[in-house]
């Protein structure tokens, strides 16, 4: 799916945009457009009739009174959409972006899309927490994953602790559909075939499958709600349709715009370009698509109240999702408490091997729940500063280094504890490892110098 950016006119283009449009210009353009529709429009069995309808409208004088390129483009766009019932048709005047590149140069579209991506923050309009630990993402456009991957990963990491997620597609007009396999993978537990595209020109169905890997934790079992409206279009409809037919999301709002075709961009002459649908969506589950009818939500409400409605549903779904997980966490904490008691007793009795086994049991129970991280180990170690717990403290600090060997702080903490009890050689080794990871760390340098002067 190609991006269809809104116009960002440059002042220098105004004179050309409003220049007179001659009858000869119009006739040549209609002939070119009709030929493109006839030969390239995705529905080959109907393309000839659509092209003839456009020619008839020109012959009837429909465009005679349109004197500017902009007015002519708008009229042709409206007629093509009416004739074909395909809202992807868009004829427009070629205009530079706001930075003033030459509109007819090869730089025009790359610069235009770059400026659009800057202005739209790669489509990510809002990302926040709502009541009841519900994550909310307002996503306005899809950009190629080569550009948006870090943004997608960051947003999904932000939402990873949610009890329910709401993705707002009500103002999403589409964009780069090739980015969807990556985003969709976050919400499905295994590789899954998604909606593909059949191209008339190549007579080939391009399959799309979710990505093999993503850069963050999966949200494959988190309750998911998608908000839709009549403005939800094209690639946004693919996402909604795939999530609906796979039973992965609850759609809330009104029917979407009904654009299940994929477009190519054609330059008509020095002044105009046009988007024409050249491929159609085919879903592997339904063997169909949503062209002309839209994706119908599971909960049909006015788009204006879709968020409020989804919040009610998300609160309930989030509570059902969280309760068993909290119960599992509580049971894991009990096992951790028991293992910790064994570890404390063993290390105080000098049974370090038994203590180490108990500590491993504690960490295994916590890891199953995602509880164990470097901060967890740092805080756990903080509780064992007394001389009687010195062996347990060192065991925890060594485990921290083992699990997080690239952490400057882990090596520094262990080295500091070792230096305190006179194990200068091993302490120096860990200070040097910390310095190797962060050569300019002033605290590690000073501690190492102090150790050398003892």
C-alpha positions in Angstrom: 0.0 0.0 0.0 1.4 3.3 -1.0 1.3 6.4 1.3 -1.1 9.0 0.0 0.1 12.2 1.8 -2.1 15.3 2.1 -0.9 18.2 0.0 1.7 20.5 1.5 1.7 23.3 -1.1 4.7 25.6 -1.5 4.1 29.2 -2.3 5.9 29.0 -5.6 3.4 26.5 -6.8 0.3 28.7 -6.5 0.6 30.4 -9.9 0.9 27.1 -11.7 -1.9 25.6 -9.7 -4.3 28.3 -10.7 -3.2 28.6 -14.3 -6.0 28.2 -17.0 -6.8 24.6 -18.0 -7.4 24.4 -21.8 -9.8 22.1 -23.6 -6.9 20.4 -25.3 -5.2 19.7 -22.0 -8.4 18.2 -20.6 -9.0 16.0 -23.5 -5.4 14.6 -23.5 -5.6 14.0 -19.7 -9.0 12.2 -19.9 -7.6 10.0 -22.7 -4.6 9.1 -20.6 -6.6 8.4 -17.5 -9.2 6.3 -19.3 -6.4 4.2 -20.9 -4.8 3.7 -17.5 -8.1 2.7 -15.9 -8.8 0.3 -18.8 -5.4 -1.4 -18.7 -4.4 -1.2 -15.1 -7.4 -0.9 -12.8 -7.6 -4.1 -10.7 -11.1 -5.3 -11.7 -10.2 -6.2 -15.3 -13.7 -7.4 -16.2 -15.2 -3.9 -15.4 -12.3 -1.6 -16.2 -13.3 -1.0 -19.9 -16.8 0.0 -18.8 -15.4 2.4 -16.1 -13.0 4.0 -18.7 -15.9 4.4 -21.2 -18.0 6.1 -18.5 -15.2 8.6 -17.8 -14.9 9.3 -21.5 -18.7 9.8 -21.7 -18.7 12.4 -18.9 -16.0 14.3 -20.7 -17.9 14.2 -24.0 -21.0 15.5 -22.2 -19.2 18.6 -21.2 -18.9 17.9 -17.5 -15.5 19.5 -17.3 -15.9 22.4 -19.7 -16.3 25.1 -17.1 -13.4 24.0 -14.9 -10.6 26.5 -15.6 -8.0 25.6 -13.0 -6.0 22.4 -12.6 -7.1 22.0 -9.0 -10.8 22.2 -9.9 -10.3 19.8 -12.8 -8.5 17.2 -10.6 -11.1 17.4 -7.9 -13.9 16.8 -10.4 -12.2 13.9 -12.1 -11.4 12.3 -8.7 -15.1 12.6 -7.7 -16.3 11.1 -10.9 -13.9 8.2 -10.8 -14.9 7.4 -7.3 -18.6 7.6 -8.2 -18.1 5.5 -11.4 -16.1 2.7 -9.7 -17.2 3.0 -6.1 -13.4 3.0 -5.3 -12.4 5.7 -2.9 -8.7 5.1 -3.6 -8.9 7.1 -6.8 -7.1 10.4 -6.4 -6.0 12.8 -9.1 -4.0 15.8 -7.9 -1.8 18.6 -9.0 1.9 17.9 -8.5 3.1 20.3 -5.8 6.4 20.6 -3.9 6.4 20.2 -0.1 6.9 23.1 2.2 10.7 23.0 1.8 10.3 23.8 -1.9 11.9 21.0 -3.8 11.3 20.8 -7.6 7.9 19.2 -7.9 8.9 17.3 -11.1 12.2 16.0 -9.8 13.0 12.5 -8.6 13.4 14.0 -5.1 9.8 15.2 -4.9 8.1 12.2 -3.4 10.9 11.2 -1.1 11.1 14.7 0.3 7.4 15.0 0.5 7.0 11.8 2.5 10.0 12.7 4.7 8.3 16.0 5.7 5.0 14.2 6.3 6.7 11.7 8.5 8.2 14.5 10.6 5.0 16.3 10.9 3.0 13.2 11.8 5.7 11.6 14.1 5.5 8.5 12.0 1.7 8.3 12.7 2.0 8.0 16.5 -0.3 10.8 17.7 -0.9 9.8 21.4 0.4 7.1 23.7 -0.8 7.0 27.3 -2.2 5.1 30.3 -5.9 5.4 31.0 -7.8 4.3 34.1 -7.7 0.7 35.1 -4.2 0.1 33.7 -5.6 0.4 30.2 -3.0 1.4 27.5 -4.1 3.7 24.7 -2.5 4.3 21.3 -3.8 6.8 18.8 -2.3 5.7 15.5 -3.0 8.0 12.5 -1.0 6.4 9.7 1.3 3.4 8.9 4.8 4.1 7.7 7.3 1.7 6.3 8.7 -0.5 9.1 12.2 0.5 8.0 11.4 3.9 9.3 8.9 3.2 12.1 10.3 0.0 13.7 11.9 1.8 16.7 8.6 3.7 17.3 6.6 0.6 17.1 8.9 -1.3 19.4 8.9 1.6 21.9 5.1 1.9 21.9 4.7 -1.9 22.4 7.2 -1.9 25.3 5.3 1.0 26.8 2.0 -1.0 26.6 3.6 -4.3 27.7 2.3 -4.1 31.3 -1.3 -3.2 30.3 -4.3 -5.2 31.4 -6.0 -4.2 28.2 -5.0 -2.2 25.1 -7.0 0.2 23.0 -5.7 1.2 19.5 -7.5 4.2 18.0 -7.8 3.9 14.2 -10.7 6.4 13.8 -8.5 8.9 12.0 -6.1 6.5 10.4 -6.4 6.8 6.6 -3.9 4.0 5.8 -0.4 4.2 4.6 2.3 1.6 4.2 0.5 -1.8 4.5 3.9 -3.6 4.4 4.5 -2.5 8.0 1.5 -4.5 9.3 3.2 -7.9 9.5 5.6 -6.4 12.1 3.0 -4.6 14.2 0.5 -7.5 14.0 3.1 -10.0 15.2 3.0 -8.3 18.6 -0.6 -9.4 19.1 -0.5 -13.0 17.7 1.2 -15.9 19.5 2.7 -17.5 16.4 3.5 -16.7 12.8 0.2 -16.2 11.0 -0.9 -15.5 7.4 -2.5 -12.2 6.9 -4.4 -10.5 4.1 -2.5 -10.6 0.9 -2.8 -8.7 -2.5 -3.7 -10.0 -5.9 -2.1 -7.9 -8.7 -3.9 -7.7 -12.0 -0.7 -6.8 -13.9 1.4 -9.7 -12.6 -1.5 -12.1 -12.1 0.1 -12.9 -8.7 -1.1 -13.1 -5.1 1.5 -11.7 -2.7 1.2 -13.3 0.7 1.8 -11.5 3.9 2.8 -13.3 7.1 3.5 -11.9 10.5 7.2 -11.2 11.2 9.3 -13.9 12.7 10.6 -11.7 15.5 9.9 -8.3 17.0 12.0 -6.1 19.3 9.9 -6.3 22.4 7.6 -8.5 24.5 4.6 -9.9 22.8 1.1 -8.8 23.9 -0.5 -11.9 22.3 -3.0 -12.5 25.2 -3.7 -9.0 26.3 -7.4 -7.9 25.6 -7.2 -5.8 22.5 -9.8 -3.2 21.3 -9.7 -1.3 18.0 -11.7 1.9 17.4 -13.0 2.5 13.9 -14.9 5.1 11.9 -15.8 5.9 8.4 -12.4 7.6 8.2 -10.6 4.3 8.9 -9.3 3.4 5.5 -7.0 1.2 3.4 -4.1 -0.2 5.5 -5.9 0.6 8.7 -8.8 -1.5 7.5 -6.4 -4.4 6.8 -5.2 -4.3 10.4 -8.8 -4.2 11.7 -10.0 -6.9 9.4 -7.1 -9.3 10.1 -7.5 -8.8 13.9 -11.3 -9.3 13.6 -11.3 -12.5 11.5 -8.6 -14.0 13.6 -10.7 -13.4 16.7 -7.8 -11.4 18.2 -9.5 -8.0 18.8 -12.9 -6.5 19.5 -13.7 -3.7 17.1 -15.7 -0.8 18.5 -17.2 2.1 16.4 -18.7 2.5 13.0 -18.1 0.8 9.7 -14.8 1.7 8.0 -14.3 3.4 4.7 -14.4 0.3 2.5 -11.1 0.6 0.7 -9.7 -2.9 0.1 -7.6 -2.1 -3.0 -3.9 -1.2 -3.3 -2.8 1.7 -5.4 0.0 2.7 -7.7 0.9 6.3 -8.5 1.1 7.4 -12.2 2.4 10.7 -13.4 0.0 12.0 -16.1 2.0 14.9 -17.4 4.1 17.8 -16.1 1.2 19.0 -13.9 -0.8 16.0 -12.7 -0.5 12.6 -11.1 -3.1 10.0 -10.1 -3.5 7.0 -7.8 -5.2 4.0 -9.4 -6.1 0.7 -7.7 -4.0 -2.0 -9.3 -4.4 -4.9 -6.7 -7.1 -6.2 -4.4 -7.0 -7.6 -0.9 -7.7 -11.3 -0.3 -7.9 -12.6 3.2 -6.8 -16.3 3.7 -9.6 -16.9 6.2 -12.6 -15.4 4.4 -11.1 -15.5 0.9 -12.7 -12.1 0.5 -12.3 -8.5 1.6 -14.2 -5.3 2.7 -14.2 -3.3 -0.5 -17.2 -1.0 -0.7 -18.8 -2.2 2.6 -16.1 -1.5 5.1 -15.1 -3.6 8.1 -18.1 -4.0 10.4 -17.3 -3.5 14.1 -18.2 -6.1 16.7 -19.8 -3.3 18.7 -21.4 -0.8 16.5 -21.7 2.6 18.0 -21.1 6.2 16.8 -17.4 6.9 16.3 -17.8 9.8 18.7 -18.5 7.5 21.6 -16.3 4.6 20.5 -13.6 5.4 23.1 -16.0 5.6 26.0 -17.6 2.4 25.0 -14.3 0.6 24.6 -13.2 1.8 28.0 -16.2 0.1 29.6 -15.4 -3.1 27.8 -11.7 -2.8 28.5 -12.1 -2.4 32.2 -14.1 -5.6 32.5 -11.8 -7.5 30.1 -8.7 -6.2 31.9 -10.0 -7.3 35.3 -10.6 -10.8 34.0 -7.2 -10.8 32.4 -5.4 -9.6 35.5 -7.0 -11.7 38.2 -5.5 -15.1 37.3 -2.1 -13.4 36.7 -2.2 -11.8 40.1 -3.0 -15.2 41.6 -0.1 -16.8 39.8 2.2 -14.0 41.0 1.0 -14.4 44.6 1.8 -18.1 44.5 5.2 -17.4 43.0 6.0 -14.9 45.7 5.1 -17.5 48.4 7.6 -19.9 46.7 10.2 -17.2 46.7 9.6 -16.4 50.3 10.2 -20.1 51.2 13.3 -20.3 49.1 14.7 -17.1 50.6 14.2 -18.4 54.1 16.1 -21.5 53.2 18.9 -19.4 51.6 19.2 -17.2 54.7 19.4 -20.2 57.1 21.9 -22.1 54.9 24.3 -19.2 54.4 24.2 -18.3 58.1 25.0 -21.9 58.9 27.9 -22.0 56.5 26.2 -24.3 54.0 26.9 -22.2 51.0 26.1 -24.9 48.4 22.7 -25.4 49.9 22.2 -21.6 50.1 23.2 -21.2 46.4 20.6 -23.8 45.4 17.9 -22.1 47.4 18.9 -18.7 45.8 18.6 -20.3 42.4 15.1 -21.7 43.3 14.1 -18.2 44.4 15.2 -16.6 41.1 13.6 -19.4 39.0 10.2 -18.8 40.7 10.5 -15.1 40.2 11.7 -15.3 36.6 8.6 -17.2 35.6 6.6 -14.1 36.5 9.0 -11.6 35.0 9.9 -10.5 38.5 13.6 -10.9 38.3 15.7 -8.1 36.8 18.8 -6.2 37.7 16.9 -3.7 39.9 15.2 -6.6 41.7 18.6 -8.1 42.6 20.0 -4.7 43.6 17.1 -4.1 46.0 17.3 -7.6 47.4 21.0 -7.3 48.1 20.4 -4.0 50.0 18.6 -6.0 52.7 21.8 -7.9 53.6 24.3 -5.5 54.9 24.8 -7.1 58.3 28.0 -9.1 58.9 25.9 -12.3 59.5 24.5 -12.1 56.0 27.8 -11.3 54.2 27.9 -14.6 52.4 24.3 -14.2 51.1 25.0 -10.6 50.1 28.0 -11.7 48.0 26.0 -14.6 46.5 23.3 -12.2 45.4 25.9 -9.7 44.0 27.7 -12.5 42.1 24.4 -13.7 40.7 23.7 -10.1 39.5 27.0 -10.1 37.6 26.3 -13.5 36.2 22.9 -12.5 34.8 23.9 -9.0 33.8 27.6 -9.2 32.8 27.5 -5.9 30.8 26.3 -3.9 33.7 28.9 -1.4 35.1 26.8 -1.1 38.3 26.7 -4.8 38.9 30.5 -5.1 38.7 31.0 -2.0 40.8 28.7 -3.2 43.5 30.3 -6.6 43.7 33.8 -5.0 43.7 32.9 -2.6 46.5 31.5 -5.4 48.7 34.7 -7.5 48.1 37.0 -4.6 48.9 35.1 -4.0 52.1 36.1 -7.5 53.4 39.6 -7.4 52.1 39.4 -9.5 48.9 41.4 -6.8 47.0 42.5 -9.0 44.1 39.0 -10.1 43.1 37.7 -6.6 43.8 40.3 -5.1 41.5 39.3 -7.5 38.7 35.6 -6.4 38.9 36.5 -2.7 39.1 38.6 -3.2 36.0 35.7 -4.9 34.2 33.5 -2.0 35.1 36.0 0.4 33.8 36.3 -1.6 30.6 32.6 -1.2 30.1 32.7 2.6 31.0 36.2 3.9 30.6 35.3 7.4 31.7 33.4 6.5 34.9 34.9 8.8 37.6 33.6 6.8 40.6 35.1 3.5 39.5 38.4 5.2 38.8 38.5 6.7 42.2 37.6 3.5 43.9 40.2 1.6 41.9 42.9 4.3 42.9 41.9 4.0 46.5 42.2 0.2 46.4 45.7 0.5 44.8 46.8 2.8 47.7 45.9 0.4 50.4 
